[in-house]
Amino acid sequence: MIEVQDLTKSYHKGDIATPVLRGVTFRIAPGEFVAIMGASGSGKSTLMNILGFLDQPDGGTYRFEDRELTGADDAVLSALRNRSIGFVFQQFHLLDRASALENVMLPFLYAEQDVADETARATRALEAVGLGDRLHHRPSELSGGQQQRVATARALVNDPDLILADEPTGNLDARSSLEILALLQTLHGTGRTIVVVTHDADVAEHTGRILVLADGRITEDRPVRQPRDARGALAEGVPAGEAT
């Protein structure tokens, strides 16, 4: 699914270059559930932007689904991003005056061709995240956890191959965080490839593998032997930090 080799990235201000990624190398197989964990400033958001074709590295190579994409033009990357990747962000990025259904339908505006049954597909996506009874609610009428579910449904509506979630629980309380982690675990169970970017070790322990990013380098790559079970914790009423 994903193969990056010696990725580098620096940001420039005048004559000063600040290295952010310093030779990042890893692979993610189809169907994996992976956390990229690191402190603020470690380079994890920059890496996610590159994985999602929102930015280009300065050096190294990036292969996605066996296709070399380093240096590909914006039109190719934009089309691939809209077709193959679903994004979930810490900030929900919902339109305040639009209903949940209308927010989920937004990716169809950028589709390369007309999509049949747009309303039906958006409805199914909301039903898949447990919001079939909130189709016509606006964001102000939804809880934070429900808003993040709408954002997740929006990420799913084009049936992407890869879901990239950047701090998806960062603005949520403990129970809402568990609900989102349970949803991601359920999606992973259907065969989705999911990459979660997080600073939170507890969130990372709900995945199947952890890549630790520090000072622009992968310093650890380890499997999670017994992932925390968000669905079980919800059923038992256990706070996220105590879920096992």
Secondary structure, 3 states (H helix, E strand, C coil): CEEEEEEEEEEEECCEEEEEEEEEEEEECCCCEEEEECCCCCCHHHHHHHHCCCCCCCEEEEEECCEECCCCCHHHHHHHHHHHEEEEECCCCCCCCCCHHHHHCHHHHHCCCCCCCHHHHHHHHHHHCCCCCCCCCCHHHCCHHHHHHHHHHHHHCCCCCEEEEECCCCCCCHHHHHHHHHHHHHHHHCCCEEEEEECCHHHHCCCCEEEEEECCEEEEEEECCCCCCHHHHHHHCCCHHHCC
